[in-house]
Amino acid sequence: MIHVNVNCTDLDRSLAFYRDEIGLTAATRTAPVAPQPGAAFGLESAQWDAWMMGGPAGFRGTVVDLLEWKVPRPVPRGAGPTLGFRRLRLGAPGATARATADPDGTAIDVEAGPGGPCGVVVACSDASRSRAFYDEVVGLGSFVELVTLRFVLFPDPDGTMLELIERPR
């Protein structure tokens, strides 16, 4: 994995949280001055303000891409279970393992480690189908089945992982 996007509603507030509470370092900022073509996102146009946040490995490791959408503005998640990105796992030197959330409610597991992102949890409606996608289309492979229809993938030599969990719609 190269980076993990974390959408936020206030980039300055999220930047302070991930820097001061988690210990990541702001590395690169991207902020187009005008809306860009948004076809890659399934949108007519898109504009954002973002900071790439890294651990001690910088861009040699996975980074968190804090992303505040300017066009279109974000909308809150609906009630009930949702599919997609569910939880971010971050390593922090000398950290006591704990569950927390960023200012926008993104669930975070902080673990003792070298620092920086160490995994994501993705909820999917069909874990076997999603596993096949990540294996056959993306080319990640190397899944371990933890329990029925729950898989963990270790795509990077640094131990960054992708966990797929099945959630009914």
C-alpha positions as CSV (number, residue, x, y, z in Angstrom):
1,M,0.0,0.0,0.0
2,I,1.2,3.5,-0.8
3,H,-1.3,5.6,1.1
4,V,-4.6,5.5,2.9
5,N,-7.1,8.3,2.3
6,V,-8.9,9.6,5.4
7,N,-11.6,12.1,4.6
8,C,-12.0,15.0,7.0
9,T,-14.3,18.0,7.4
10,D,-11.6,20.3,8.8
11,L,-8.1,19.7,7.5
12,D,-6.3,21.9,10.1
13,R,-8.1,20.1,13.0
14,S,-7.3,16.7,11.6
15,L,-3.7,17.7,10.8
16,A,-3.2,18.7,14.4
17,F,-4.7,15.4,15.7
18,Y,-2.6,13.1,13.5
19,R,0.5,15.2,14.2
20,D,0.1,15.8,17.9
21,E,-1.9,12.8,19.1
22,I,-0.7,10.1,16.8
23,G,2.8,11.4,16.0
24,L,2.7,11.5,12.2
25,T,4.7,14.1,10.3
26,A,3.2,16.4,7.6
27,A,5.2,15.7,4.4
28,T,3.4,17.0,1.3
29,R,0.4,19.2,0.7
30,T,-1.8,19.1,-2.4
31,A,-4.4,21.8,-2.8
32,P,-5.6,22.6,-6.4
33,V,-6.6,26.3,-6.6
34,A,-9.6,25.4,-8.9
35,P,-11.8,22.4,-9.4
36,Q,-10.2,19.6,-11.5
37,P,-11.9,17.1,-13.8
38,G,-13.4,14.5,-11.5
39,A,-14.1,11.5,-13.7
40,A,-11.5,9.4,-11.8
41,F,-13.7,9.9,-8.7
42,G,-17.0,9.4,-10.5
43,L,-17.7,13.1,-10.3
44,E,-18.1,16.0,-12.7
45,S,-15.4,18.0,-10.9
46,A,-13.4,17.8,-7.8
47,Q,-11.3,20.1,-5.6
48,W,-9.6,19.2,-2.3
49,D,-7.0,20.3,0.2
50,A,-4.8,17.5,1.5
51,W,-1.8,16.6,3.6
52,M,0.3,13.4,3.2
53,M,1.2,12.3,6.8
54,G,4.0,9.8,7.3
55,G,5.7,7.9,10.1
56,P,9.5,7.5,10.6
57,A,9.8,5.7,7.2
58,G,8.3,8.8,5.4
59,F,7.4,7.9,1.8
60,R,9.2,4.6,2.0
61,G,6.3,3.4,4.2
62,T,2.5,3.7,3.9
63,V,1.3,7.3,4.5
64,V,-2.1,8.7,5.6
65,D,-3.6,11.1,3.1
66,L,-5.8,13.5,5.0
67,L,-8.3,14.8,2.5
68,E,-10.8,17.6,2.9
69,W,-13.1,17.8,-0.1
70,K,-13.9,21.3,-1.2
71,V,-16.0,20.3,-4.3
72,P,-18.2,18.5,-3.7
73,R,-18.5,19.0,0.1
74,P,-18.7,15.8,2.1
75,V,-22.0,14.4,3.4
76,P,-22.4,12.6,6.7
77,R,-22.6,8.8,6.7
78,G,-26.1,7.4,7.0
79,A,-27.2,5.5,10.1
80,G,-26.5,1.7,10.3
81,P,-23.7,-0.4,9.1
82,T,-21.7,0.9,6.2
83,L,-19.4,-0.9,3.7
84,G,-15.9,0.2,2.8
85,F,-13.2,1.7,4.9
86,R,-14.0,1.0,8.6
87,R,-10.9,1.3,10.7
88,L,-7.3,2.6,10.5
89,R,-4.4,0.8,12.3
90,L,-1.5,3.0,13.3
91,G,1.8,2.2,15.0
92,A,3.3,4.6,17.4
93,P,6.7,4.1,19.2
94,G,6.1,3.2,22.8
95,A,2.3,3.4,22.5
96,T,-0.1,1.6,24.7
97,A,-2.6,-0.2,22.5
98,R,-5.9,1.6,22.5
99,A,-8.9,2.3,20.3
100,T,-9.7,5.9,19.6
101,A,-11.2,8.0,16.8
102,D,-10.1,11.1,14.9
103,P,-12.0,14.4,15.1
104,D,-14.4,13.2,12.3
105,G,-15.0,9.8,14.0
106,T,-12.7,7.6,11.9
107,A,-12.0,4.6,14.1
108,I,-8.3,4.1,14.8
109,D,-6.4,1.3,16.6
110,V,-3.1,2.6,18.0
111,E,-0.6,-0.2,18.5
112,A,3.0,-0.2,19.7
113,G,5.2,-0.1,16.6
114,P,7.7,1.8,14.5
115,G,5.2,4.6,13.6
116,G,2.8,5.3,10.8
117,P,0.0,3.3,9.1
118,C,0.2,-0.4,9.6
119,G,-3.2,-1.5,8.3
120,V,-6.8,-0.8,7.3
121,V,-10.0,-2.7,7.9
122,V,-12.5,-2.8,5.0
123,A,-16.1,-4.0,5.5
124,C,-17.5,-5.8,2.5
125,S,-20.8,-7.5,1.6
126,D,-19.1,-10.6,0.3
127,A,-15.6,-11.3,1.8
128,S,-14.8,-14.2,-0.6
129,R,-15.6,-12.0,-3.6
130,S,-13.6,-9.1,-2.2
131,R,-10.7,-11.4,-1.4
132,A,-10.7,-12.7,-5.0
133,F,-10.7,-9.0,-6.3
134,Y,-7.7,-8.0,-4.2
135,D,-5.9,-11.2,-5.2
136,E,-6.8,-11.5,-8.9
137,V,-7.4,-7.9,-10.0
138,V,-5.1,-5.9,-7.6
139,G,-2.5,-8.7,-7.3
140,L,-2.1,-8.6,-3.5
141,G,-2.5,-12.3,-2.7
142,S,-1.2,-13.9,0.6
143,F,-4.5,-13.9,2.5
144,V,-4.8,-15.7,5.9
145,E,-8.4,-16.6,6.9
146,L,-8.8,-15.7,10.6
147,V,-12.4,-17.0,11.0
148,T,-15.0,-17.9,8.4
149,L,-15.3,-15.0,5.9
150,R,-12.7,-12.8,7.6
151,F,-9.4,-12.4,5.8
152,V,-6.1,-10.6,6.5
153,L,-3.6,-9.8,3.8
154,F,0.0,-8.7,4.3
155,P,0.8,-7.1,1.0
156,D,4.0,-5.2,2.1
157,P,7.2,-6.6,3.6
158,D,6.9,-3.9,6.3
159,G,3.8,-5.6,7.7
160,T,1.1,-3.2,6.5
161,M,-2.1,-5.2,6.3
162,L,-5.5,-5.2,4.8
163,E,-8.3,-6.9,6.8
164,L,-11.6,-7.8,5.0
165,I,-14.6,-8.3,7.2
166,E,-18.0,-9.4,6.0
167,R,-21.0,-7.2,7.0
168,P,-24.5,-7.9,5.8
169,R,-26.2,-5.0,4.0
